Amino acid sequence: MKIDEISSRYPILKTAVDSIKQHDNISDLFPPQVEAIKKKVLDGENLILCTGTGSGKTLIGELAALKCILETGKKVMYLVPLRALATEKYYDFKSKYEPLGIKTILSIGDMDSNDAWIERYQLICCTYEKADSLIRHGATWLKSVGLLVIDETHDLNLMDRGPTLEIVITRLLREVPNMQIIGLSATIGNPEDLAKWLRSKLVISNFRPIPLYEGIYYDGVIDFGKKEKYKPMGEVDEPELKISEDVIRKGGQTLIFVNTRKEAEATAKRAGAVIQKTLTPVLKNELKRVSDEVLNALETPTEQCRRLSDCILHGASYHHAGLLNTQRKAVEDAYKKGMIKLIVATPTLIAGVNLPSQTVIIRNVRRYSSSIGRMESWPVSLYKQAVGRAGRIKFDKEGRSVLIAKSDDEAAEMWDYYIKGTPENITSKLAVEPVLRMHTLALIASEFCKSEKSLLDFFSRTFFAYIYGDISLIEEKIFEILGLLVEWGFIVRKDGRLLATRIGKRVSELYIDPLTANIFIENLNAAVKRKTGSFSFLQLISNTIEMEPLLAVRSAESSEIIEKILEREEFFLQKIPEEWDLEFDNFLKSVKTALMFESWIDEATEDQILTNYRVAPGELRGRMENADWLAYSIQELALLLGHKDILREIRKLRIRLAYGIKEELVPLVRLKQVGRIRARRLYSAGLTSLEKLRAIPIESLSRIVGQKTASLIKDQLSGKEKTKEEQATLKNF
């Protein structure tokens, strides 16, 4: 079926289809897309589209979104699991559809806002968690949503974000009953369950635009089953590098999955030694530009920045959560353009951005699970998603995936379990107690559920209830949670109704676990009578479920951390457990995490943090975002409790966290273009206040920070240019 036929059937989509044809170079629709249209997805029918990677699921969501907006004037919410994915979708949609007059917006940030300005937009890209937050804050524009598109719907099966997605879907379907819903999912074992729960039509397909050959490497040969066995001709002995060299010399690219960040970096370095021999002088110059970009992503490069930069110079790279966002984007863009020939990644990339490759290599099918604290085998669904990236449309006639086996027995087992295997069924993870606490309070605080009966009725409509037949498995937990919420003062029972208190409503809006909020409140009340410092609050926010996983404490570090505890005993707000208590190990981890944050606000560099705490810059930035969110929550609770003296201390701590500065630099970083390094340079030159900066001649200031920055500083001090907001956060850092 030609894509132009859509214009014939639905004339309102003609300009949109023309834009898609030009932007994505699409002329023919894939079979699953044709089937989706035949099942009237463009006529408002709910649909679950369950197909493999690269089969064109997104296009169906886009077409339905465009028709909804152009025909009904209603809004479309496009939900994805990760910020990076939301950002990628936003820029893609914006470039294609804003010329058509469709206003597209990205909403992934502030979790304490209803984003009222979204009222002016039609296509909203956001994460599951942000959608949940918008619902909690009572965003009035949600009533005008005509279509909900859920990307990666199979994430319902994940312990971390699955329950949030389940609640968002259940609630939106109740609040906007006539809303169309489209679920885009990878292959799963029980798509019928998902379709029945959502009262949707179902399209299941194994179609791939490029044939995929799945194989296993053992003893120097790749067995592709029905396809002829293949012997890679690389010069090195390491299987994944031998295969990669063979692929790259024939004009392809490889994507290698390994277990850990350390393995990813080491493998990429070894790969570079092989790949550099294949690079042309022109390509070397292009790689030098990318290499310089990742090297200078921070004001002062870290050892990791230098390692990554060196790998890229040789045509290889690694990709993991320790990289900064700017570095990850530079690597991804260079790979998509064919400049970087090989990426070695941890499994986190599988659910990340779209990075197709000619060949996907999986070194081993084991990964570390933080939930169980040990290594576990990959599920079949993860394997299928990983190998689905093999085969670049318009570049490759076929895609190949290779598992590395160490024995005949392992090869046979991999063949049966992974290559011939069926993806697991998805189930609900709603029974996890912290999840139930958060969402039970949210349902009451937003007045969506005003009684025990309406609360149980809501949960009876969830995917959990559909899968298990009823909610008896969680009903007792819900009643226990209601008792705790009453005990903590977050809700009250009155004449058979459930009502949120003022502080309970605020806790729900702050998007933290009610247990965490109760701990904060108890310790804030205690803080009024005790000596406190920045470390007091850093340890308090570190000892929360939201900050997990905490930094691991090696046995050699235990005694040193215990010494730190004894030195700072008077500054702890929480009671220090005895060494034999069950919670002591976690307490030690919280102290180490707090010490890492303290090092940062005492102006340790990213490189020093990496060396001393093994926390890479990307991970550090993520942890700081969490710390700021929790510190903001403490600030808001202190405001409600009337603890005004603590407010000033917390606000100052948030600025120090955002910039990584000691207290004396706080006034200076209010100025644009003044971060931790320039602020310290100014302070060391005796310019310790804004008054002294006003007095110094611009010529003298220019010698310290440069002419351009000096002029900007003077403009801000004279009122010609606005300064930063005093309460800076990581969002605008």
C-alpha positions in Angstrom: 0.0 0.0 0.0 1.3 3.4 -1.0 1.4 6.1 1.7 -0.4 8.4 -0.8 -3.5 6.2 -0.4 -3.9 7.6 3.1 -4.3 11.1 1.5 -7.0 9.7 -0.7 -8.9 8.1 2.1 -8.3 10.9 4.6 -7.9 14.2 2.6 -7.3 16.1 5.9 -4.0 14.3 6.2 -2.6 15.2 2.7 -0.2 18.0 3.8 0.9 15.8 6.7 1.6 12.8 4.5 3.5 15.0 2.1 5.7 16.2 5.0 6.3 12.6 6.1 7.2 11.6 2.6 9.7 14.4 2.3 11.2 14.2 5.8 11.4 10.3 6.2 11.6 9.4 2.5 8.6 7.0 2.8 6.6 5.9 -0.2 5.3 2.4 0.7 3.7 1.2 4.0 4.9 -1.9 5.8 2.4 -4.8 6.2 1.8 -4.1 10.0 1.1 -0.4 9.1 -1.4 -1.5 6.4 -3.1 -3.9 8.9 -3.4 -1.1 11.5 -5.1 1.2 9.0 -7.5 -1.6 7.9 -8.4 -2.0 11.6 -9.5 1.6 11.5 -6.9 3.2 13.8 -7.3 6.4 11.7 -11.1 6.2 12.4 -10.7 6.4 16.1 -10.4 2.7 17.0 -8.2 1.8 20.0 -5.2 -0.3 18.9 -2.3 -2.3 20.2 0.5 -2.6 17.6 2.8 -5.4 18.7 5.7 -5.6 16.3 9.5 -5.7 16.3 12.0 -2.9 16.2 12.2 -1.0 12.9 8.7 -2.1 11.7 7.3 1.4 11.6 5.1 1.6 14.8 5.8 5.2 15.4 4.4 6.3 12.0 1.0 4.8 12.9 1.0 6.8 16.2 2.0 10.0 14.2 -0.8 9.6 11.6 -3.4 9.0 14.2 -2.1 12.0 16.2 -2.2 14.3 13.2 -5.7 13.2 12.2 -7.0 13.8 15.8 -5.5 17.2 16.0 -6.5 18.4 12.5 -10.0 16.9 12.5 -11.1 17.4 16.1 -8.9 20.1 17.4 -8.1 18.0 20.5 -4.7 17.4 22.0 -2.5 14.3 21.7 -0.2 13.0 24.5 2.7 10.9 23.3 4.2 9.0 26.2 7.6 7.5 26.3 9.6 5.9 29.2 12.8 8.0 29.0 13.6 11.7 28.8 16.1 11.1 26.0 13.4 9.3 23.9 10.9 12.1 24.6 13.4 14.7 23.5 14.2 12.7 20.3 10.5 12.4 19.5 9.9 16.1 20.2 12.6 17.4 17.8 11.4 14.9 15.1 7.8 15.9 15.4 8.6 19.6 15.6 10.7 19.6 12.4 8.0 17.8 10.5 4.7 19.2 11.8 5.2 22.8 13.1 5.4 24.0 9.4 1.9 22.6 9.2 0.8 24.8 12.1 0.8 22.0 14.7 2.3 23.2 17.9 4.5 20.6 19.6 5.9 20.8 23.1 8.2 18.8 25.3 7.3 18.3 29.0 9.8 16.2 31.0 11.1 18.5 33.7 9.6 20.1 36.8 7.5 17.5 38.7 5.9 20.2 40.8 3.9 22.0 38.2 0.7 21.5 36.1 2.4 23.1 33.1 -0.6 25.3 32.4 1.1 26.8 29.4 0.7 23.5 27.6 -2.9 24.7 27.0 -1.5 26.5 23.9 0.0 23.3 22.4 -1.5 20.3 20.5 1.1 17.5 20.5 2.7 16.9 23.9 5.7 14.6 24.3 6.3 13.5 27.9 7.5 10.7 30.1 5.3 8.4 32.1 6.3 10.0 35.3 5.7 13.6 34.0 2.2 12.5 32.8 1.5 11.2 36.3 2.7 14.4 37.9 0.5 16.5 35.5 -2.5 14.4 36.6 -1.7 14.9 40.3 -1.5 18.7 39.8 -4.9 18.8 38.2 -3.9 20.1 34.7 -7.2 21.2 33.3 -6.1 20.8 29.7 -6.0 17.0 30.2 -9.8 17.0 29.6 -9.1 18.1 26.0 -6.8 15.1 25.1 -8.4 13.1 22.3 -5.6 10.6 21.8 -3.1 8.9 24.1 -0.2 7.2 22.3 2.0 5.0 24.5 5.4 4.1 23.2 7.0 1.0 24.7 3.8 -0.2 26.3 5.5 -3.5 27.3 7.2 -1.4 30.0 4.2 -2.2 32.1 6.3 -5.3 33.0 9.1 -3.2 34.6 9.4 -2.9 38.3 10.5 0.8 38.3 8.3 2.6 35.8 5.6 -0.1 35.0 3.2 0.7 37.9 3.3 4.4 37.1 2.4 3.8 33.5 -0.4 1.5 34.6 -1.9 4.1 36.9 -1.6 6.8 34.2 -3.5 4.7 31.7 -6.2 3.6 34.1 -6.7 7.2 35.4 -6.8 8.9 32.0 -9.2 6.3 30.6 -11.5 7.2 33.6 -11.1 11.0 33.4 -11.3 11.2 29.6 -13.6 8.3 28.7 -13.9 9.0 25.0 -10.2 9.3 24.4 -8.6 7.0 21.8 -5.6 5.0 23.0 -2.8 3.5 20.9 -0.2 1.2 22.4 3.1 0.6 20.6 4.8 -2.4 21.9 7.7 -4.8 21.1 6.9 -8.4 20.8 5.5 -9.9 24.0 4.1 -13.2 25.0 0.5 -12.1 25.9 -0.5 -9.2 23.7 -4.1 -10.4 23.8 -4.2 -9.6 27.5 -3.0 -6.0 26.9 -5.6 -5.5 24.0 -8.5 -6.9 26.1 -7.6 -4.7 29.1 -7.5 -1.6 26.9 -10.5 -2.7 24.8 -8.4 -2.4 21.7 -7.9 -4.1 18.4 -4.7 -5.9 18.0 -2.0 -6.1 15.3 0.7 -8.7 15.8 3.5 -9.1 13.3 7.0 -10.5 13.0 7.6 -8.4 9.9 11.0 -6.7 9.5 11.9 -4.4 6.7 15.3 -5.9 6.6 15.8 -9.7 7.1 17.5 -10.6 10.4 19.8 -13.6 10.7 20.4 -14.6 14.3 23.5 -16.6 15.0 25.9 -17.9 17.6 29.7 -17.6 17.5 31.7 -20.5 18.8 35.1 -21.9 18.0 35.9 -19.3 15.3 32.6 -19.8 13.3 29.2 -18.1 13.4 26.3 -20.6 13.0 23.2 -18.8 11.5 21.1 -22.0 11.4 19.5 -22.3 8.0 22.0 -19.8 6.5 25.5 -21.0 5.7 28.0 -20.9 8.6 30.3 -17.9 8.4 33.9 -17.5 9.5 34.8 -13.9 10.3 38.1 -12.8 8.9 39.3 -10.3 11.6 42.9 -10.3 12.6 42.4 -10.3 16.4 41.4 -13.3 18.6 38.7 -11.6 20.7 35.5 -12.9 19.2 33.5 -9.6 19.3 36.4 -7.6 17.9 37.2 -10.2 15.2 33.5 -10.1 14.0 33.5 -6.3 14.2 36.6 -5.9 12.2 35.2 -8.1 9.5 31.9 -6.1 9.4 33.6 -2.7 9.4 36.1 -3.6 6.6 33.0 -4.4 4.5 31.4 -1.0 5.2 29.2 -1.9 8.2 28.9 -0.9 11.8 28.6 -2.9 14.9 26.9 -2.5 18.2 28.3 -4.6 21.1 26.5 -5.2 24.3 28.5 -6.0 27.5 27.6 -6.2 31.2 29.4 -3.3 32.9 30.7 0.2 32.2 34.2 -1.0 32.9 33.9 -3.7 30.2 32.4 -1.2 27.8 35.2 1.2 28.1 38.0 -1.5 28.0 36.4 -3.2 24.9 36.0 0.2 23.1 39.6 1.0 23.7 40.8 -2.4 22.3 38.4 -2.0 19.4 39.9 1.4 18.5 43.3 -0.2 18.0 41.8 -2.4 15.3 39.4 0.1 13.7 41.9 3.0 13.3 43.6 1.1 10.5 40.4 1.4 8.4 39.9 5.1 8.8 40.5 7.6 5.9 42.2 11.0 6.5 38.8 12.8 5.9 37.1 10.6 8.5 39.9 11.1 11.0 39.4 14.9 10.7 35.6 14.5 11.3 36.3 12.2 14.3 38.7 14.8 15.7 35.9 17.3 15.9 33.6 14.9 17.8 36.5 13.9 20.0 37.1 17.5 21.0 33.4 18.0 21.7 33.2 15.2 24.2 36.6 16.1 25.7 35.4 19.7 26.4 31.9 18.8 27.7 32.9 20.0 31.1 34.9 23.1 32.1 37.7 20.7 33.3 37.8 17.4 31.5 37.8 14.2 33.6 39.7 11.1 33.0 36.6 9.5 31.6 36.3 12.5 29.1 39.8 11.8 28.0 39.2 8.1 27.6 36.1 8.7 25.6 37.8 11.3 23.4 40.7 9.0 22.7 38.3 6.1 21.7 36.4 8.3 19.3 39.6 9.4 17.6 40.1 5.8 16.7 36.6 5.3 15.4 35.1 3.5 18.4 33.1 4.6 21.4 31.4 3.3 24.5 27.9 4.3 25.8 26.6 4.0 29.3 24.8 6.0 32.0 28.1 7.5 33.3 28.3 9.8 30.2 26.9 13.3 30.2 23.9 13.9 28.0 25.9 16.1 25.6 28.5 13.4 25.3 25.9 10.7 24.6 24.2 12.8 22.0 27.6 13.5 20.3 28.4 9.8 20.2 24.9 8.9 18.9 24.9 11.5 16.2 28.4 10.5 15.0 27.3 6.8 14.9 24.1 7.6 12.9 26.3 9.5 10.4 28.6 6.5 10.0 31.6 8.3 11.5 31.9 6.1 14.6 32.1 2.5 13.4 31.5 0.7 16.7 29.8 1.3 20.0 30.2 -0.8 23.1 27.2 -0.4 25.3 25.7 -1.7 28.5 22.1 -3.1 28.3 20.6 0.3 29.3 21.0 1.4 25.6 18.5 -1.2 24.5 15.6 0.8 25.8 17.2 4.1 24.8 17.4 6.0 21.6 17.1 4.5 18.1 20.6 3.3 17.0 20.4 0.7 14.3 23.5 -1.2 13.3 24.5 -3.6 10.6 25.5 -6.2 13.2 24.6 -6.5 16.9 26.9 -8.6 19.1 26.0 -9.8 22.6 29.1 -10.8 24.5 27.1 -12.6 27.2 23.5 -12.7 28.3 24.0 -11.8 32.0 23.4 -8.5 33.7 23.5 -7.1 37.2 20.1 -6.6 38.8 20.0 -3.9 41.6 16.6 -5.3 42.7 18.0 -8.7 43.6 21.7 -7.6 44.2 23.3 -10.1 41.8 23.7 -11.1 38.2 20.8 -12.6 36.3 20.1 -13.9 32.8 18.6 -11.6 30.2 14.9 -12.2 29.6 14.1 -13.2 26.0 12.2 -10.0 25.5 15.4 -8.0 26.2 17.4 -10.1 23.8 14.7 -9.7 21.0 14.8 -5.9 21.5 18.6 -5.8 21.3 18.9 -7.9 18.1 16.0 -5.9 16.6 18.5 -3.1 16.1 20.4 -5.1 13.5 19.9 -3.9 10.0 20.1 -0.3 8.8 17.2 0.7 6.6 18.5 2.1 3.2 22.0 0.8 4.0 21.8 -2.9 4.6 20.2 -5.8 2.7 20.2 -7.8 5.9 20.9 -7.5 9.6 22.9 -9.9 11.7 23.0 -10.6 15.4 25.6 -12.8 17.1 25.7 -14.3 20.6 29.1 -15.3 21.9 29.2 -18.9 23.3 32.0 -20.5 25.3 31.1 -24.1 24.8 28.9 -26.4 22.6 26.5 -26.8 25.5 26.2 -23.1 26.0 25.6 -22.5 22.3 22.8 -25.1 22.2 21.2 -23.6 25.3 21.4 -20.1 23.8 19.9 -21.3 20.5 16.9 -22.9 22.2 16.3 -20.2 24.8 17.0 -17.0 22.9 16.9 -17.5 19.2 13.9 -19.9 19.2 12.5 -18.5 22.4 9.2 -16.6 22.9 9.2 -13.3 24.8 7.8 -13.5 28.3 4.3 -12.5 29.2 3.9 -9.1 30.8 2.3 -8.8 34.1 1.5 -6.0 36.5 4.0 -4.8 39.1 1.4 -2.7 41.0 1.7 -4.8 44.2 5.0 -3.1 45.2 4.2 -1.3 48.5 6.1 2.0 47.8 4.2 2.3 44.5 0.8 1.6 46.2 1.6 4.2 48.9 2.4 6.9 46.4 -0.6 6.3 44.1 -3.1 5.7 46.9 -2.3 9.1 48.4 -2.4 10.7 44.9 -5.9 9.3 44.2 -7.2 10.7 47.4 -5.3 14.0 47.3 -6.7 14.8 43.8 -10.2 13.9 45.0 -10.5 11.3 42.3 -11.2 8.7 45.0 -13.2 9.9 47.9 -14.0 6.7 49.8 -12.6 3.2 50.3 -15.2 1.9 47.9 -14.2 4.3 45.0 -10.5 3.5 45.8 -11.0 -0.2 45.4 -13.2 0.4 42.4 -10.3 2.2 40.7 -7.8 -0.5 41.4 -10.3 -3.1 40.1 -9.9 -1.4 36.7 -6.1 -1.7 36.5 -4.1 -4.2 34.5 -3.3 -5.9 37.8 -7.0 -6.7 38.3 -7.3 -7.9 34.8 -4.3 -10.3 35.0 -5.2 -11.7 38.5 -9.0 -11.6 38.2 -9.5 -9.3 41.2 -7.5 -7.2 43.6 -7.6 -9.4 46.7 -3.8 -9.7 46.5 -3.4 -6.0 47.2 -6.6 -5.2 49.0 -5.1 -5.9 52.4 -2.1 -3.7 51.6 -4.3 -0.9 50.5 -6.1 -0.9 53.9 -2.7 -1.0 55.7 -1.5 2.0 53.7 -4.7 3.9 54.5 -4.0 3.3 58.1 -0.4 4.7 57.8 -1.6 7.7 55.8 -4.0 8.5 58.6 -1.3 8.0 61.2 1.1 10.3 59.4 -1.5 13.0 59.1 -1.7 12.9 55.3 -5.4 11.9 55.1 -8.4 11.8 57.4 -11.5 9.7 57.5 -14.7 11.8 57.9 -18.3 10.5 57.6 -17.1 7.5 55.5 -15.0 9.7 53.2 -11.3 9.9 52.6 -9.9 13.4 52.6 -6.3 14.6 52.1 -5.0 17.1 54.6 -3.1 20.2 53.4 0.2 18.5 53.9 -0.9 15.2 52.4 -1.9 17.0 49.2 1.5 18.7 49.1 3.3 15.4 49.6 1.4 14.0 46.6 2.3 17.0 44.5 6.0 16.7 45.4 6.0 13.2 43.9 7.8 11.5 46.8 7.0 8.3 48.7 4.7 9.2 51.7 7.1 7.2 53.9 10.0 9.5 52.8 7.8 12.5 53.4 7.0 11.3 56.9 10.7 10.8 57.7 11.4 14.3 56.4 8.7 15.8 58.6 9.9 13.9 61.7 13.4 15.0 61.2 12.5 18.6 60.3 10.7 18.8 63.7 13.7 17.5 65.4 16.1 19.8 63.4 14.5 22.9 65.1 16.0 21.7 68.4 19.3 20.5 67.2 22.6 21.7 65.6 22.4 21.3 61.8 24.6 21.8 58.8 24.7 21.0 55.1 25.7 17.4 55.9 22.6 16.9 58.1 20.3 17.4 55.1 22.6 15.6 52.6 22.5 12.5 54.7 18.7 12.8 55.3 18.0 12.9 51.5 20.6 10.2 50.8 18.8 7.7 53.2 15.6 7.6 51.0 14.2 5.1 48.6 14.2 7.8 45.9 18.0 8.0 46.1 18.6 4.3 45.6 20.8 2.6 44.5 23.1 4.2 47.1 26.9 4.1 46.7 28.2 0.7 47.7 30.5 0.5 50.7 33.5 -1.8 50.2 34.7 -3.7 53.3 37.9 -1.7 53.4 35.9 1.6 53.6 33.6 0.6 56.5 35.9 1.6 59.4 36.7 5.0 57.7 33.0 5.8 57.3 32.3 4.8 60.8 35.0 7.2 61.9 33.2 9.9 59.9 29.9 9.1 61.6 31.5 9.5 65.1 33.1 12.8 64.1 29.8 14.2 62.9 27.5 12.5 65.4 25.9 15.7 66.5 24.9 16.7 63.0 22.8 13.6 62.2 19.1 14.2 62.3 18.2 10.6 62.0 19.0 8.2 64.9 22.2 6.3 64.1 21.5 2.5 64.1 23.7 0.1 66.1 26.2 -1.8 64.1 24.3 -5.1 64.5 20.9 -3.6 63.4 19.6 -4.7 60.0 19.4 -1.1 58.7 23.1 -0.3 59.6 24.5 -1.4 56.2 22.1 0.8 54.3 22.8 3.6 56.8 26.6 3.3 55.9 25.7 3.6 52.2 23.7 6.7 52.9 26.6 8.3 54.7 29.0 7.5 51.9 26.5 9.0 49.4 26.2 12.1 51.5 30.0 12.4 51.7 30.1 12.3 48.0 27.6 15.2 47.8 29.6 17.1 50.4 32.8 16.7 48.4 30.9 18.2 45.4 29.7 21.3 47.3 33.2 21.7 48.7 34.3 22.1 45.1 35.8 18.7 44.4 36.1 18.3 40.6 34.2 15.7 38.6 37.5 13.9 38.2 38.1 13.8 41.9 34.5 12.5 42.4 35.2 9.8 39.8 38.5 8.8 41.5 37.3 8.9 45.1 33.7 7.6 44.7 33.7 5.9 41.3 30.8 8.1 40.2 31.1 9.2 36.6 30.0 12.7 35.5 26.7 11.5 33.9 25.8 9.5 37.0 26.8 12.5 39.2 24.5 14.8 37.3 21.6 12.3 37.7 22.2 12.0 41.4 22.4 15.7 41.8 19.0 16.1 40.1 17.6 13.6 42.6 19.2 15.4 45.5 17.8 18.8 44.3 14.4 17.3 44.0 14.5 15.8 47.5 16.0 19.0 49.0 13.2 21.0 47.3 10.7 18.6 48.9 12.3 19.3 52.3 12.1 23.0 51.6 8.4 22.9 50.8 7.6 20.7 53.8 9.5 23.1 56.1 7.5 26.0 54.6 4.2 24.2 55.5 5.5 23.3 59.0 6.5 26.9 59.6 10.2 26.1 60.1 11.5 29.4 58.6 15.0 29.1 60.0 15.6 25.9 58.1 14.3 27.3 54.8 17.3 29.6 54.3 19.7 26.8 55.0 17.9 24.4 52.5 17.7 27.1 49.7 21.4 27.8 50.1 22.2 24.0 50.0 20.2 23.7 46.7 22.3 26.4 45.1 25.5 24.8 46.3 24.4 21.5 44.9 23.5 23.0 41.6 26.9 24.6 41.1 29.2 22.6 43.3 30.4 25.5 45.4 31.3 26.5 48.9 29.0 28.9 50.7 31.1 32.0 50.1 30.5 31.7 46.3 26.7 31.7 46.5 26.3 35.5 45.8 28.6 35.3 42.8 26.9 32.5 40.9 23.7 34.6 40.7 25.4 36.2 37.7 25.0 34.7 34.2 28.2 33.1 32.8 29.6 32.7 36.3 29.8 29.0 37.4 32.0 27.3 40.0 35.3 28.0 38.2 34.8 31.7 37.4 33.2 32.3 40.8 36.3 30.9 42.5 38.6 32.9 40.2 36.7 36.1 41.1 36.8 35.3 44.8 40.5 34.5 44.8 41.1 37.8 43.1 39.4 39.5 46.1 36.1 40.1 44.4 34.1 38.5 47.1 30.8 40.4 46.7 28.6 42.0 44.1 29.5 45.4 45.6 33.2 44.8 44.9 32.4 43.7 41.4 30.5 47.0 40.8 33.5 48.9 42.0 36.2 47.2 39.9 37.0 48.8 36.5 35.9 46.7 33.6 39.4 46.6 32.3 40.6 44.9 35.5 37.7 42.5 35.5 38.4 41.6 31.9 41.9 40.4 32.8 40.3 37.9 35.2 37.3 36.5 33.3 37.7 37.8 29.7 36.2 40.9 28.1 32.9 39.3 27.0 32.1 37.9 30.4 33.2 41.0 32.1 30.9 43.1 30.0 28.0 40.8 30.7 28.7 40.9 34.5 28.7 44.7 34.4 25.4 44.8 32.4 23.8 42.6 35.1 25.1 44.7 37.9 23.9 47.9 36.3 20.4 46.5 35.6 20.8 46.4 31.8 20.7 42.6 31.9 18.8 40.3 34.3 20.7 38.0 36.7 19.9 34.3 37.3 17.1 33.4 39.6 18.4 33.3 43.1 16.9 29.9 43.8 18.8 28.2 41.0 18.2 24.5 40.4 19.9 21.9 38.2 17.2 22.4 35.5 18.7 25.7 34.5 22.3 25.0 35.4 
